[in-house]
Amino acid sequence: MQIARITTLAIALLASRNAGATLTKITSFGSNPGALNMYEYVPADLPDGRPLVVVLHGCTQTAASMEAAGWNKLADQYKFAVVYPEQTSGNNPVTCFNWAGEYGDTANLVRGQGENQSIASMVDTAVAAHHSDATKVYIVGFSAGGAFVEVMLATWPEKFAGAAIMSGLPYRCATSVAGAYSCQSPGVSKTAVQWGDLVRGAFMFSGTRAPVQLWHGTGDSTVKPMNLDEEIKQWTNVLGIDATVDETEMIGSVTRTAYKSAGGAIVLEAYSVPNMGHATAVGSDPLGTCVSTSGAYFEDRSICSTLRAAQFFGLTGAGPGGGGTPDVAPPTVAFLSPSDGSEASGQVTIVVAANDDVAMGGVSLTIDGAPAGATDTDAPYQFQWDATAAGPGQHALVATATDTAGNVSTATATITVPNGGGTGDGGTGGGGDDDGGDNTQGLPGCGLDAGGGGAGFAMLALAVGLALSRRRRP
């Protein structure tokens, strides 16, 4: 393949072959002029009408390499199928998708030919086999795979409802080896109209084009960061919007910019990741636990590109990019122990159950209007309270649950601290035990006083277990 044999993109990448056995190879998927392999991951008992995500690897990688991005885990959680096209060494000695053609042959860049036809066939086959929603097909790619995502958006725009491109290049930035060198480094600059005309020239399309999310590291020496600016030019023009930033957000040190349609929907989103090289961004994210794992071409930058791409597509129910219905449903919240109307004294562990149909953020607690410690972000949500120090009488507890979309629910409980230190459920000891032993309210894994209510503990353990099993992590 023309650019594959000597391109700096290929040379710079080291082999990363994951021997994971979770993917299924599909040997027959229709027209395959690009001679690609097809793998897929399908959750058990996948319902009909669910989305489909297509994931393209980078040079020297395989389909299995991209499992580290975490799409399989999200597929299990949110119920969608994942297709992994795979380049072969017979097509390309370092397994790059041929985003700039092959040895001067631009067939791969022309609708219905070469590798783009092979991937289109995979999409059609998977949609039919799994009864996927053909209007909710999304595509993601890294490096050469990211550049080929742009090929797919140009040649098959009607097939995709959203795209995320990691360390990619504009469509038709190059059609030769020399051109590929220049695109990668130092980069090629064109006007927005020139870039847009290249995409429009690939296929006459009058429908609604997919929203696009872009990622690039400022320290990328393989595909220079200026390519992010050129991609923004190309896709703002293709999407029919101006290049004026409508939103700017700092997520730690990462800069996110967003561009909106006339109707106010975000149709282009770009992340600039300081100091990141040629890689996919992973790490602890304010949105929640990152599903991505470490590996070659994955860098911990305290932001999770896979999770944010899934949100952008609307797969998690809260897509800022217009790819899905926003999460507007509030979480549920209730006091498990002590319960409303009960008595308590001594050192009490207050346990709150909270759940959300998309993803929980955390639970905070006030007692008599004052905060009772920091917000707890992990179920079961627990807070310590010295009821005796609070003094006899009634005390108002308010638990506030917030999901990752900012929806809020509250629950209240009135707890009485009796004169003389007697206890009820959630108090210091079962049966009025006042021997000064360790009478902290029992939780799963904690010791219990021999005289303390075993039935109450069993119910608490069951309730906490149910809360944990129902809670969907971001």
C-alpha positions as CSV (number, residue, x, y, z in Angstrom):
1,M,0.0,0.0,0.0
2,Q,1.5,3.3,-1.1
3,I,1.6,5.3,2.1
4,A,1.7,2.2,4.3
5,R,5.1,1.0,3.3
6,I,7.1,4.1,4.2
7,T,4.8,6.5,5.9
8,T,6.1,8.0,9.1
9,L,2.7,7.3,10.7
10,A,3.4,3.6,10.2
11,I,7.0,3.7,11.2
12,A,6.4,5.6,14.4
13,L,3.9,3.1,15.8
14,L,5.1,0.0,17.6
15,A,3.3,-3.3,17.4
16,S,0.5,-3.8,19.9
17,R,-1.2,-7.2,19.5
18,N,-3.8,-8.1,22.0
19,A,-4.5,-11.8,22.3
20,G,-7.9,-11.2,23.7
21,A,-10.5,-13.9,22.8
22,T,-13.6,-11.8,23.3
23,L,-14.1,-11.0,19.6
24,T,-15.8,-13.2,17.0
25,K,-14.5,-13.3,13.5
26,I,-17.2,-13.0,10.8
27,T,-15.9,-14.8,7.7
28,S,-18.7,-13.7,5.2
29,F,-20.1,-10.2,5.2
30,G,-20.8,-9.5,1.5
31,S,-18.8,-7.4,-0.9
32,N,-15.2,-7.1,0.4
33,P,-13.0,-5.5,-2.3
34,G,-10.7,-4.1,0.3
35,A,-9.9,-7.6,1.6
36,L,-10.4,-6.6,5.2
37,N,-11.2,-8.9,8.2
38,M,-14.4,-8.4,10.3
39,Y,-14.7,-9.0,14.0
40,E,-17.5,-8.1,16.3
41,Y,-18.5,-8.1,20.0
42,V,-22.2,-8.6,20.8
43,P,-23.5,-8.6,24.4
44,A,-25.5,-11.6,25.4
45,D,-29.3,-11.2,24.9
46,L,-28.9,-8.0,22.9
47,P,-32.4,-6.6,22.3
48,D,-33.5,-5.6,18.8
49,G,-33.3,-2.0,17.7
50,R,-30.1,-1.2,19.6
51,P,-27.2,1.0,18.3
52,L,-24.0,-0.2,16.5
53,V,-20.5,1.2,17.0
54,V,-17.7,0.6,14.4
55,V,-14.1,0.9,15.8
56,L,-11.1,1.3,13.6
57,H,-7.5,0.6,14.8
58,G,-4.3,2.4,14.0
59,C,-1.1,1.3,12.2
60,T,0.6,-1.9,13.6
61,Q,-2.6,-2.7,15.6
62,T,-5.2,-5.3,15.2
63,A,-8.9,-5.4,15.9
64,A,-8.1,-6.9,19.3
65,S,-5.8,-4.0,20.1
66,M,-8.8,-1.7,20.2
67,E,-10.5,-3.7,22.9
68,A,-8.4,-1.7,25.3
69,A,-10.5,1.3,24.4
70,G,-13.3,-0.1,26.5
71,W,-16.1,-0.3,23.9
72,N,-17.0,-3.8,24.8
73,K,-17.6,-2.9,28.5
74,L,-19.9,0.0,27.4
75,A,-21.6,-2.4,25.0
76,D,-22.4,-4.7,27.9
77,Q,-23.7,-1.8,30.0
78,Y,-25.7,0.1,27.5
79,K,-26.6,-2.8,25.1
80,F,-25.2,-2.2,21.7
81,A,-23.1,-4.2,19.2
82,V,-19.5,-3.4,18.2
83,V,-17.8,-4.1,14.9
84,Y,-14.0,-4.1,14.5
85,P,-12.8,-3.9,10.9
86,E,-9.2,-5.1,10.7
87,Q,-6.5,-4.4,8.1
88,T,-4.3,-7.2,6.9
89,S,-0.6,-7.3,6.3
90,G,-1.3,-8.4,2.8
91,N,-2.9,-5.1,2.1
92,N,-0.5,-3.1,4.2
93,P,2.7,-4.4,5.8
94,V,2.1,-2.4,9.0
95,T,-1.7,-2.8,8.9
96,C,-2.6,0.9,8.3
97,F,-6.0,1.5,6.8
98,N,-5.2,3.2,3.5
99,W,-6.5,6.7,4.1
100,A,-4.5,8.2,1.3
101,G,-5.0,5.5,-1.3
102,E,-2.6,2.7,-2.3
103,Y,0.4,3.4,-4.5
104,G,-1.4,6.3,-6.2
105,D,-4.6,4.3,-6.6
106,T,-7.4,6.3,-5.0
107,A,-10.0,3.5,-5.1
108,N,-10.2,3.4,-1.3
109,L,-11.3,7.0,-1.3
110,V,-14.1,6.5,-3.8
111,R,-17.6,5.4,-2.6
112,G,-18.3,1.8,-3.2
113,Q,-14.7,0.8,-3.8
114,G,-11.8,-0.7,-1.8
115,E,-11.8,-0.6,1.9
116,N,-14.7,1.8,2.3
117,Q,-17.0,-0.7,0.5
118,S,-15.7,-3.5,2.8
119,I,-16.6,-1.5,5.9
120,A,-19.9,-0.5,4.5
121,S,-20.7,-4.2,3.9
122,M,-19.7,-5.0,7.6
123,V,-22.1,-2.3,8.8
124,D,-25.0,-3.7,6.6
125,T,-24.3,-7.3,7.7
126,A,-24.1,-6.4,11.4
127,V,-27.3,-4.3,11.3
128,A,-29.2,-7.2,9.6
129,A,-27.7,-9.9,11.9
130,H,-28.4,-8.2,15.2
131,H,-31.5,-6.2,14.1
132,S,-29.6,-3.0,15.0
133,D,-31.1,0.4,14.5
134,A,-29.7,1.5,11.2
135,T,-30.2,5.2,12.2
136,K,-27.9,4.7,15.2
137,V,-24.6,3.6,13.7
138,Y,-21.5,5.3,15.1
139,I,-17.9,5.1,14.0
140,V,-14.7,5.7,15.9
141,G,-11.0,5.5,14.9
142,F,-7.5,6.2,16.0
143,S,-4.6,7.4,13.9
144,A,-4.9,5.8,10.4
145,G,-8.2,4.4,11.6
146,G,-9.2,8.0,12.6
147,A,-8.2,9.2,9.1
148,F,-10.3,6.4,7.6
149,V,-13.3,7.4,9.7
150,E,-13.2,10.6,7.7
151,V,-13.1,8.6,4.5
152,M,-16.3,6.8,5.7
153,L,-18.0,10.0,6.6
154,A,-17.3,11.4,3.1
155,T,-18.1,8.3,1.1
156,W,-21.0,6.9,3.1
157,P,-22.5,9.8,5.0
158,E,-26.0,8.3,5.2
159,K,-24.8,5.3,7.2
160,F,-23.5,7.1,10.3
161,A,-25.2,9.1,13.1
162,G,-22.0,10.2,14.8
163,A,-18.2,9.9,14.6
164,A,-15.2,10.3,17.0
165,I,-11.7,10.7,15.5
166,M,-8.5,10.4,17.6
167,S,-5.3,11.8,16.1
168,G,-6.7,11.8,12.6
169,L,-6.3,13.9,9.4
170,P,-8.7,15.6,7.0
171,Y,-10.4,13.7,4.2
172,R,-8.2,13.7,1.0
173,C,-5.4,15.5,2.7
174,A,-3.2,13.2,0.6
175,T,-3.4,10.7,-2.3
176,S,0.3,9.9,-2.5
177,V,3.2,8.9,-0.3
178,A,4.8,12.4,-0.5
179,G,1.5,13.9,0.3
180,A,1.0,11.6,3.3
181,Y,4.4,12.7,4.7
182,S,3.4,16.4,4.3
183,C,-0.1,15.9,5.9
184,Q,1.3,14.2,8.9
185,S,4.2,16.6,9.3
186,P,4.4,19.6,9.1
187,G,0.8,19.5,7.9
188,V,-1.2,20.8,5.0
189,S,-3.3,24.0,5.2
190,K,-6.3,24.7,3.0
191,T,-9.3,27.0,3.3
192,A,-12.5,25.7,4.9
193,V,-14.2,25.8,1.5
194,Q,-11.4,23.8,-0.1
195,W,-11.6,21.2,2.6
196,G,-15.3,21.1,2.5
197,D,-15.4,20.7,-1.3
198,L,-13.3,17.6,-1.0
199,V,-15.9,15.9,1.2
200,R,-18.8,17.1,-0.9
201,G,-17.1,15.8,-4.0
202,A,-17.0,12.3,-2.6
203,F,-20.8,11.8,-2.7
204,M,-23.8,14.1,-3.5
205,F,-25.6,14.1,-0.2
206,S,-28.6,16.2,0.9
207,G,-29.4,14.5,4.2
208,T,-28.3,15.4,7.7
209,R,-24.6,14.7,8.3
210,A,-23.3,13.1,11.5
211,P,-22.0,15.2,14.3
212,V,-18.2,14.8,14.7
213,Q,-16.0,14.7,17.8
214,L,-12.2,15.3,17.4
215,W,-9.3,14.6,19.7
216,H,-5.6,15.5,19.4
217,G,-2.6,15.7,21.6
218,T,-0.5,18.9,21.6
219,G,2.6,16.7,21.8
220,D,1.8,14.5,18.9
221,S,4.9,14.4,16.7
222,T,3.5,11.7,14.4
223,V,0.4,13.6,13.2
224,K,1.1,17.2,13.9
225,P,-1.5,19.0,16.1
226,M,-2.2,21.5,13.3
227,N,-4.3,18.8,11.7
228,L,-6.9,19.4,14.4
229,D,-7.3,22.9,13.2
230,E,-7.6,21.7,9.6
231,E,-10.2,19.1,10.6
232,I,-12.2,21.8,12.3
233,K,-12.1,23.9,9.1
234,Q,-13.2,20.9,7.0
235,W,-16.1,19.7,9.2
236,T,-17.5,23.1,10.2
237,N,-17.7,23.8,6.5
238,V,-19.3,20.5,5.6
239,L,-21.7,20.7,8.5
240,G,-22.8,24.2,7.4
241,I,-21.7,26.1,10.5
242,D,-19.1,28.8,11.1
243,A,-15.8,28.2,12.8
244,T,-16.6,30.5,15.7
245,V,-16.4,28.6,19.0
246,D,-19.8,28.5,20.8
247,E,-18.6,26.8,24.0
248,T,-15.3,26.5,25.7
249,E,-14.7,24.3,28.7
250,M,-11.6,23.3,30.7
251,I,-11.6,19.8,31.9
252,G,-8.5,19.8,34.1
253,S,-5.8,20.9,31.6
254,V,-7.8,19.7,28.6
255,T,-9.6,22.3,26.4
256,R,-12.9,21.3,24.9
257,T,-14.5,23.5,22.3
258,A,-17.9,23.1,20.7
259,Y,-19.6,24.4,17.6
260,K,-23.4,24.6,17.3
261,S,-25.9,24.5,14.5
262,A,-28.4,27.3,13.9
263,G,-30.8,25.3,16.1
264,G,-28.4,25.3,19.0
265,A,-27.3,21.6,18.8
266,I,-23.6,20.8,19.2
267,V,-22.5,19.2,15.9
268,L,-18.8,19.5,16.2
269,E,-16.7,19.0,19.4
270,A,-12.9,19.2,19.7
271,Y,-10.6,18.2,22.5
272,S,-7.0,19.5,22.7
273,V,-5.0,17.4,25.2
274,P,-1.8,19.1,26.5
275,N,1.4,17.2,26.1
276,M,-0.3,14.0,24.9
277,G,1.6,12.3,22.1
278,H,0.1,10.1,19.4
279,A,-2.4,8.3,21.5
280,T,-5.9,7.9,22.8
281,A,-6.7,9.7,26.0
282,V,-7.7,7.7,29.0
283,G,-7.8,8.2,32.8
284,S,-10.0,9.3,35.6
285,D,-12.7,11.6,34.3
286,P,-15.2,13.9,36.1
287,L,-17.9,12.0,34.1
288,G,-17.0,8.8,35.9
289,T,-14.8,5.7,35.8
290,C,-13.0,5.3,32.5
291,V,-13.7,2.1,30.7
292,S,-10.4,2.3,28.7
293,T,-7.3,0.5,29.9
294,S,-3.6,1.1,29.6
295,G,-1.7,-0.1,26.5
296,A,0.3,1.0,23.5
297,Y,-1.1,4.3,22.2
298,F,-3.2,4.9,25.3
299,E,-2.1,7.8,27.6
300,D,-3.5,8.6,31.0
301,R,-4.5,12.3,30.7
302,S,-7.2,12.4,33.3
303,I,-9.9,12.3,30.7
304,C,-11.7,9.4,29.1
305,S,-12.2,9.7,25.4
306,T,-14.2,6.5,25.0
307,L,-16.7,7.6,27.7
308,R,-17.0,11.1,26.2
309,A,-17.4,9.7,22.7
310,A,-20.2,7.4,23.9
311,Q,-21.9,10.4,25.7
312,F,-21.5,12.5,22.5
313,F,-23.3,9.7,20.5
314,G,-26.1,9.6,23.1
315,L,-25.3,6.0,24.0
316,T,-25.3,6.8,27.7
317,G,-28.5,8.8,27.4
318,A,-26.8,12.2,27.8
319,G,-25.3,13.2,24.5
320,P,-24.2,16.8,24.2
321,G,-23.6,16.3,20.5
322,G,-27.2,15.7,19.6
323,G,-26.6,12.0,19.1
324,G,-29.3,11.0,21.6
325,T,-31.9,12.1,24.1
326,P,-30.5,14.1,27.0
327,D,-30.8,12.5,30.5
328,V,-33.6,14.5,32.2
329,A,-34.8,11.8,34.6
330,P,-33.8,12.4,38.3
331,P,-32.3,9.6,40.3
332,T,-34.1,7.8,43.1
333,V,-33.0,8.2,46.7
334,A,-34.1,6.7,50.0
335,F,-32.8,6.3,53.6
336,L,-32.0,2.7,54.4
337,S,-30.8,3.1,57.9
338,P,-31.8,4.7,60.2
339,S,-35.3,4.9,58.7
340,D,-37.7,7.8,59.0
341,G,-39.3,8.0,62.4
342,S,-36.8,5.8,64.2
343,E,-34.7,6.5,67.3
344,A,-30.9,6.5,67.3
345,S,-28.0,7.4,69.6
346,G,-24.3,7.0,69.8
347,Q,-22.2,6.6,66.7
348,V,-24.5,6.0,63.8
349,T,-23.8,5.0,60.2
350,I,-26.4,6.5,58.0
351,V,-26.9,4.5,54.8
352,V,-28.6,6.0,51.8
353,A,-29.7,4.1,48.6
354,A,-29.6,6.0,45.3
355,N,-29.9,4.9,41.7
356,D,-30.1,6.4,38.3
357,D,-31.2,5.0,34.9
358,V,-28.0,6.4,33.3
359,A,-25.3,7.1,35.8
360,M,-25.1,8.3,39.4
361,G,-22.9,11.2,40.4
362,G,-23.1,11.1,44.2
363,V,-25.1,11.7,47.4
364,S,-24.7,14.5,50.0
365,L,-26.3,14.7,53.4
366,T,-27.3,17.5,55.7
367,I,-28.4,17.1,59.4
368,D,-30.4,19.9,60.8
369,G,-29.3,22.0,57.8
370,A,-25.5,21.4,58.2
371,P,-23.4,19.3,55.8
372,A,-22.6,15.9,57.3
373,G,-19.2,15.3,55.6
374,A,-18.2,15.2,51.9
375,T,-20.3,14.0,49.1
376,D,-20.1,10.2,48.8
377,T,-19.7,9.0,45.2
378,D,-19.7,5.3,45.8
379,A,-22.6,3.1,46.7
380,P,-23.6,2.2,49.4
381,Y,-23.6,5.9,50.3
382,Q,-22.6,6.2,54.0
383,F,-22.2,9.0,56.5
384,Q,-21.1,8.9,60.1
385,W,-23.2,10.8,62.8
386,D,-22.7,11.2,66.5
387,A,-26.3,11.2,67.5
388,T,-25.6,11.6,71.2
389,A,-23.6,14.7,70.6
390,A,-26.4,16.1,68.5
391,G,-28.6,16.1,71.7
392,P,-32.0,14.8,72.6
393,G,-34.9,15.5,70.4
394,Q,-35.9,15.3,66.7
395,H,-33.3,15.9,64.0
396,A,-33.9,16.4,60.3
397,L,-31.8,14.4,57.8
398,V,-31.9,15.4,54.1
399,A,-30.1,13.2,51.5
400,T,-29.6,14.8,48.1
401,A,-28.8,12.5,45.1
402,T,-27.3,14.0,41.9
403,D,-26.7,12.1,38.7
404,T,-24.0,12.8,36.1
405,A,-26.4,15.0,34.1
406,G,-27.1,17.2,37.1
407,N,-30.6,15.9,37.9
408,V,-31.3,16.1,41.6
409,S,-33.6,14.2,44.0
410,T,-34.0,14.5,47.8
411,A,-35.2,12.2,50.6
412,T,-35.9,13.3,54.2
413,A,-36.0,11.4,57.5
414,T,-36.7,12.6,61.0
415,I,-34.7,10.8,63.6
416,T,-35.3,11.1,67.4
417,V,-32.4,11.0,69.9
418,P,-34.1,10.0,73.2
419,N,-33.2,11.2,76.6
420,G,-31.0,8.6,78.4
421,G,-29.4,7.1,75.3
422,G,-31.9,4.4,74.3
423,T,-31.7,3.1,70.8
424,G,-34.0,2.1,68.0
425,D,-33.0,0.8,64.5
426,G,-29.8,2.5,63.5
427,G,-28.8,3.1,67.1
428,T,-25.8,2.1,69.1
429,G,-26.7,-1.4,70.1
430,G,-29.4,-4.1,69.8
431,G,-31.9,-4.4,72.7
432,G,-30.7,-1.4,74.6
433,D,-27.2,-2.8,75.1
434,D,-25.2,-0.1,76.9
435,D,-22.1,-2.1,77.9
436,G,-19.9,0.3,76.1
437,G,-18.9,-2.2,73.4
438,D,-18.5,-1.6,69.6
439,N,-22.1,-1.0,68.6
440,T,-21.7,0.7,65.3
441,Q,-24.6,0.0,62.9
442,G,-23.7,-3.2,61.0
443,L,-23.0,-3.2,57.3
444,P,-22.0,-6.1,55.0
445,G,-18.5,-7.2,56.0
446,C,-18.7,-5.5,59.4
447,G,-18.9,-7.3,62.8
448,L,-22.1,-7.2,64.8
449,D,-22.7,-7.4,68.5
450,A,-24.1,-10.8,69.5
451,G,-27.1,-9.2,71.0
452,G,-27.8,-6.9,68.1
453,G,-30.8,-7.4,65.7
454,G,-29.7,-9.9,63.2
455,A,-33.0,-9.5,61.2
456,G,-32.4,-5.8,60.8
457,F,-28.8,-6.5,59.5
458,A,-30.1,-9.0,57.0
459,M,-32.6,-6.6,55.6
460,L,-29.9,-3.9,55.4
461,A,-27.5,-6.2,53.6
462,L,-30.3,-7.1,51.1
463,A,-31.2,-3.5,50.5
464,V,-27.6,-2.4,50.0
465,G,-27.0,-5.4,47.7
466,L,-30.0,-4.4,45.6
467,A,-28.9,-0.8,45.4
468,L,-25.5,-1.9,44.2
469,S,-26.8,-4.4,41.6
470,R,-29.2,-1.7,40.1
471,R,-26.7,1.2,40.1
472,R,-25.3,1.8,36.6
473,R,-21.8,3.2,36.7
474,P,-20.9,5.9,34.2
